[in-house]
Amino acid sequence: MAEMTRQKDEPLDVRAAWPNKQALEFLFGAQRLLGEEIALVREEAVDRAKTETHLFNEFLSKVAEAHSVKDYVGMYEACSQHQLDFLRRDCDRFFKHARHSVDAASSLLHGGLTH
């Protein structure tokens, strides 16, 4: 508002422009943070799809190899363990991502992204 009411030869007050600069820095930082989040989610989705495909292929090969009840029990135990390991890694990845997101948002709110 101060810029619109000043005369042509009157100098621009730097203090009046400071909030605008801070708002722009915040918006650009939020935009960059959103872009990083989208890229990270995309990479995690592709990684998860690869892992799920690998586990499914392993399951199919175990089913094809099993010829007795004992083989099916062994296959069930091995596949269950693989699914539990995958779930643990997935939860670890989720919490690591959540911690990163909170840290990035906190640093953005405290004056700018520090990457």
Secondary structure, DSSP 4 states (H G I P E B T S, - for coil): -HHHHS-TTSPPPHHHHHHHHHHHHHHHHHHHHHHHHHHHHHHHHHHHHHHHHHHHHHHHHHHHH--SHHHHHHHHHHHHHHHHHHHHHHHHHHHHHHHHHHHHHHHHHTTS---
